[in-house]
């Protein structure tokens, strides 16, 4: 991401890289015995793993505002930008389907939703919103999404179930996934964590990033200390609002509830403010270099890590005694001296370092995926 002066904002690359590293860790454990640090909340509530994806969507929203604003300043037209946005959306969605193809057996188990598919949908939505309406209407649209989605899951009855509730069986988001996606969703689940209706909540999360990006551009005349304090304060207010709303609407990543949007979106804004303050104001940059490597090539890093991890799960070497290559490697490297849960965690970190080494080589050669 570049500023309007054409210089990349190092802190934004770093924060984006932190989210990509977190997504790789969470998605690539050493075995089915997942360490609590990398485990999502079973249903209501949140863990550290539940904070990663929303943070990426917020930073994506900030990035697209600054990127599109520069292109508009160069005189690019709305039709030209729209075609490029649509092209990027299709490519990202296709990458997600490709990962799904390797993880699930088509045609009966082919999963249509996914992380990259949700990123593509949110990118398309937020890009169109940014190009079409101003900050005030963006804020109203975000509020409408949050309230409208809350109304749907809190008040719309599920056919054959009765009064709506926030269980997997009793809410309209999960019902729509089962009715529309059928077997083409997360295996064995009553709803998909990147399902259809819950994408409304994800879109609102990304829109918080757009609004933050608009504010950063509009307030560029302010000193940097004021920027970081105001962004952090706004994030803390949203977190408090999310926690307050969670008393009646649980924080839930699986269906991306509105309280989850406010809490995690606010946390991401505060996290970026901290990152910005450390790097851009205090000058502490060295620690962020590994994350910048991921942040400069985020989609390629996530796609390749997911693809090769899926291949490891599907390969069953003849010497592994029926285990997948992933499980066999985890056991051979770490399982003989660590408990299963710690072996799985250490494997995830080792895999992350391998991904970092591969991306560092691409970074050294200045090879970046530009869609």
C-alpha positions in Angstrom: 0.0 0.0 0.0 1.3 3.4 -0.9 0.6 6.8 0.5 -0.6 9.6 -1.8 2.9 10.7 -2.2 3.8 7.3 -3.7 5.7 6.1 -0.7 4.7 2.8 0.9 3.4 2.9 4.4 5.7 0.4 6.2 3.5 0.0 9.2 0.5 -1.0 7.0 2.6 -3.7 5.2 3.8 -4.9 8.6 0.3 -5.1 10.1 -1.0 -6.9 7.0 1.9 -9.3 7.3 1.1 -10.0 10.9 -2.4 -11.0 10.0 -1.2 -13.2 7.1 1.3 -14.9 9.5 -1.5 -15.5 12.0 -3.8 -16.9 9.3 -1.1 -19.4 8.2 -0.5 -20.5 11.8 -4.2 -21.0 12.5 -4.8 -22.9 9.3 -1.7 -25.1 9.3 -1.4 -27.1 12.5 0.7 -30.2 12.7 -2.2 -32.6 13.3 -5.8 -32.7 14.2 -4.7 -32.1 17.8 -4.7 -28.3 17.7 -3.1 -26.2 20.4 -5.5 -23.9 22.2 -3.6 -20.8 20.9 -4.5 -21.8 17.4 -8.0 -23.1 18.1 -11.2 -21.1 17.2 -13.9 -20.8 19.9 -16.2 -23.8 19.5 -19.2 -21.5 19.1 -19.9 -18.3 21.1 -16.9 -16.4 22.5 -13.5 -15.7 21.0 -9.9 -16.8 21.1 -6.7 -15.3 19.7 -7.4 -17.3 16.5 -10.7 -15.5 16.0 -9.0 -12.1 15.9 -6.8 -12.7 12.8 -9.2 -12.8 9.9 -11.2 -9.6 10.9 -7.9 -7.8 11.2 -6.9 -8.7 7.7 -10.3 -7.4 6.4 -9.9 -4.1 8.2 -6.4 -3.6 6.8 -7.6 -4.6 3.4 -10.2 -1.8 3.6 -7.6 0.8 4.6 -5.3 -0.4 1.8 -7.9 -0.2 -1.0 -8.9 3.3 0.0 -5.3 4.6 -0.3 -4.7 2.6 -3.5 -7.9 3.7 -5.3 -7.5 7.3 -4.1 -4.1 7.4 -5.8 -5.5 6.0 -9.0 -8.4 8.4 -9.0 -5.9 11.2 -8.5 -4.1 10.0 -11.7 -7.3 10.5 -13.6 -8.4 6.8 -14.0 -12.1 6.6 -14.8 -14.8 4.7 -12.9 -15.4 2.2 -15.7 -11.7 1.3 -16.0 -11.3 0.9 -12.2 -14.5 -1.2 -12.1 -13.2 -3.6 -14.6 -9.9 -4.0 -12.8 -11.7 -4.5 -9.5 -13.9 -7.2 -11.0 -10.9 -8.9 -12.5 -9.1 -8.9 -9.1 -12.2 -10.2 -7.4 -12.6 -13.1 -9.9 -8.9 -14.1 -9.6 -8.9 -14.1 -5.7 -12.2 -16.1 -5.7 -10.7 -18.6 -8.2 -7.6 -19.0 -6.0 -9.9 -19.9 -3.1 -11.8 -22.4 -5.1 -8.5 -24.0 -6.1 -7.5 -24.5 -2.5 -11.0 -26.0 -1.8 -10.5 -28.4 -4.7 -7.4 -29.9 -3.1 -8.9 -30.0 0.5 -12.3 -31.5 -0.3 -13.2 -34.3 -2.7 -15.4 -33.1 -5.6 -18.1 -33.3 -6.5 -20.0 -34.4 -3.3 -17.7 -32.6 -0.9 -16.4 -29.6 -2.8 -16.6 -26.6 -0.6 -17.6 -23.4 -2.3 -17.1 -20.8 0.5 -13.6 -20.1 1.9 -11.3 -17.5 3.3 -10.1 -16.2 -0.1 -13.7 -16.3 -1.5 -14.8 -14.1 1.4 -11.9 -11.7 0.9 -12.9 -11.4 -2.8 -16.5 -10.7 -1.9 -15.6 -8.0 0.7 -13.0 -6.5 -1.6 -15.6 -6.1 -4.4 -18.2 -4.7 -2.1 -16.0 -2.2 -0.4 -14.3 -1.0 -3.6 -17.7 -0.3 -5.1 -18.9 1.5 -1.9 -15.7 3.6 -1.8 -16.1 4.7 -5.4 -19.8 5.4 -5.1 -20.5 7.2 -1.8 -18.7 9.4 0.7 -17.6 8.7 4.3 -20.9 9.8 5.9 -22.9 7.4 3.8 -20.3 4.7 4.3 -20.8 4.9 8.0 -24.6 4.8 7.7 -24.2 1.8 5.4 -22.0 0.0 7.9 -24.5 0.7 10.7 -27.3 -0.6 8.5 -25.4 -3.8 7.8 -24.8 -4.4 11.5 -28.4 -3.7 12.5 -30.0 -5.4 9.6 -27.9 -8.6 10.1 -28.6 -8.6 13.8 -32.4 -8.4 13.0 -32.1 -11.3 10.6 -30.4 -13.7 13.0 -32.3 -12.5 16.0 -35.8 -12.4 14.6 -36.2 -14.5 11.5 -37.6 -17.9 12.2 -35.8 -21.0 10.9 -38.3 -23.3 9.0 -39.0 -26.4 10.9 -37.2 -25.1 14.0 -39.3 -22.4 15.6 -38.2 -19.2 17.4 -34.7 -18.1 16.3 -31.8 -18.3 18.6 -28.0 -18.2 18.4 -27.4 -22.0 18.2 -26.0 -23.7 15.1 -29.4 -25.2 14.4 -31.6 -22.2 15.3 -30.3 -19.2 13.4 -31.1 -18.1 9.8 -27.4 -17.8 8.8 -26.7 -21.5 9.4 -30.0 -22.5 7.9 -29.3 -20.6 4.7 -25.9 -22.4 4.4 -27.5 -25.8 4.8 -30.3 -25.0 2.4 -28.2 -23.4 -0.3 -24.8 -25.0 0.0 -25.8 -28.4 1.1 -22.7 -30.7 1.0 -20.6 -27.9 -0.5 -19.7 -26.4 2.8 -17.5 -27.1 5.8 -17.5 -30.9 6.2 -19.7 -32.1 9.1 -20.8 -28.7 10.2 -24.3 -27.2 10.5 -23.0 -24.0 8.9 -20.0 -22.7 7.1 -17.6 -20.3 8.9 -17.4 -18.3 5.6 -21.1 -18.8 4.8 -23.5 -16.8 2.8 -25.4 -14.6 5.2 -22.5 -14.1 7.6 -20.6 -12.4 4.8 -22.8 -9.4 5.6 -20.9 -9.1 8.9 -17.6 -9.6 7.2 -18.4 -6.9 4.7 -19.2 -4.5 7.6 -15.8 -5.4 9.1 -14.0 -4.5 5.9 -16.1 -1.3 5.6 -14.7 -0.3 9.0 -11.3 -0.4 7.3 -12.6 1.7 4.5 -13.9 4.3 6.9 -10.6 4.3 8.8 -8.8 4.8 5.5 -11.0 7.7 4.5 -10.3 9.3 7.9 -6.6 8.8 7.4 -6.7 10.6 4.1 -9.0 13.3 5.3 -6.9 14.0 8.4 -3.6 14.0 6.7 -3.0 17.7 7.7 -3.0 16.6 11.4 0.2 15.6 13.1 0.9 11.9 13.2 0.5 11.7 17.0 -3.0 13.0 16.8 -3.8 10.5 14.0 -2.6 7.5 16.0 -4.4 8.6 19.2 -7.7 9.2 17.5 -7.6 5.9 15.6 -6.7 4.0 18.8 -9.5 5.8 20.7 -12.1 4.9 18.0 -11.0 1.3 18.1 -11.3 1.1 21.8 -14.8 2.6 21.6 -15.9 0.0 19.1 -14.4 -2.8 21.2 -16.4 -1.5 24.2 -19.6 -1.3 22.1 -19.0 -4.9 20.8 -18.6 -6.2 24.4 -21.7 -4.3 25.5 -23.8 -5.7 22.6 -22.5 -9.2 23.3 -24.6 -9.3 26.4 -27.6 -9.9 24.2 -25.9 -10.8 20.9 -23.0 -13.2 21.5 -19.6 -12.6 19.9 -19.4 -15.4 17.4 -17.0 -15.8 14.5 -18.8 -18.8 12.9 -21.7 -16.6 11.9 -19.8 -13.3 12.2 -22.3 -11.6 14.5 -22.5 -7.8 14.7 -21.0 -7.7 18.1 -18.1 -9.7 16.8 -17.7 -7.1 14.0 -17.5 -4.2 16.4 -15.2 -6.0 18.9 -12.7 -7.4 16.4 -12.9 -4.4 14.0 -12.1 -2.0 16.9 -9.3 -4.2 18.1 -7.8 -4.2 14.5 -8.0 -0.4 14.4 -6.3 -0.1 17.8 -3.7 -2.7 16.7 -2.9 -0.8 13.5 -2.7 2.4 15.5 -0.1 0.7 17.8 1.8 -0.6 14.9 1.8 2.8 13.2 2.9 4.5 16.4 5.8 2.2 17.0 7.1 2.3 13.4 6.1 5.7 11.9 6.4 7.8 15.0 8.9 6.1 17.3 11.0 4.6 14.4 11.1 1.0 15.7 11.2 -0.7 12.3 13.6 -3.6 12.5 11.2 -6.0 14.3 8.7 -5.6 11.4 10.8 -6.7 8.5 9.7 -10.4 8.6 6.1 -9.3 8.6 6.7 -6.8 5.8 7.8 -9.7 3.6 4.4 -11.4 4.1 2.6 -8.1 3.9 4.1 -7.2 0.5 2.8 -10.5 -1.0 -0.2 -11.3 1.1 -2.4 -13.2 -1.3 0.4 -15.3 -2.8 1.7 -16.1 0.7 -1.7 -17.3 1.9 -2.5 -19.2 -1.3 0.8 -21.0 -1.5 0.8 -21.9 2.2 -2.7 -23.3 2.0 -2.1 -25.2 -1.3 1.1 -26.9 -0.1 -0.5 -27.7 3.3 -3.5 -29.3 1.6 -1.1 -31.4 -0.6 0.6 -32.6 2.6 -2.7 -33.7 4.0 -3.7 -35.6 0.8 -0.3 -37.4 0.3 -0.1 -40.7 2.2 3.4 -42.2 1.7 3.7 -45.9 1.8 6.1 -45.7 4.7 3.8 -43.6 6.9 1.6 -46.5 8.0 -1.6 -44.9 6.6 -0.8 -41.4 8.0 -0.9 -38.3 5.8 2.5 -36.8 5.1 1.6 -33.9 7.3 0.8 -36.1 10.3 3.9 -38.3 9.7 6.2 -35.4 9.4 4.9 -33.8 12.6 5.3 -37.1 14.5 8.8 -37.7 13.2 10.1 -34.2 13.8 8.4 -33.2 17.0 6.1 -36.0 18.3 8.8 -38.2 19.7 9.9 -35.5 22.3 6.8 -33.3 22.7 3.2 -33.9 23.6 0.8 -34.1 20.6 -0.6 -30.7 21.2 2.8 -29.0 21.5 4.1 -31.0 18.6 1.3 -29.7 16.5 2.0 -26.1 17.6 5.7 -26.3 16.9 5.0 -27.8 13.5 2.8 -24.8 12.7 5.6 -22.4 13.6 8.1 -24.4 11.6 5.8 -24.4 8.6 5.4 -20.6 9.0 9.2 -20.1 9.0 9.5 -22.2 5.8 6.8 -20.1 4.2 8.7 -17.0 5.3 11.9 -18.3 3.8 10.1 -18.9 0.5 8.5 -15.5 0.5 11.8 -13.8 1.5 13.4 -15.2 -1.7 10.6 -13.8 -3.8 10.9 -10.5 -1.9 14.7 -10.5 -2.6 14.0 -10.9 -6.3 11.3 -8.3 -6.2 8.7 -10.8 -7.3 5.2 -9.6 -6.1 1.8 -10.9 -7.2 0.0 -7.9 -8.7 -3.6 -8.6 -9.7 
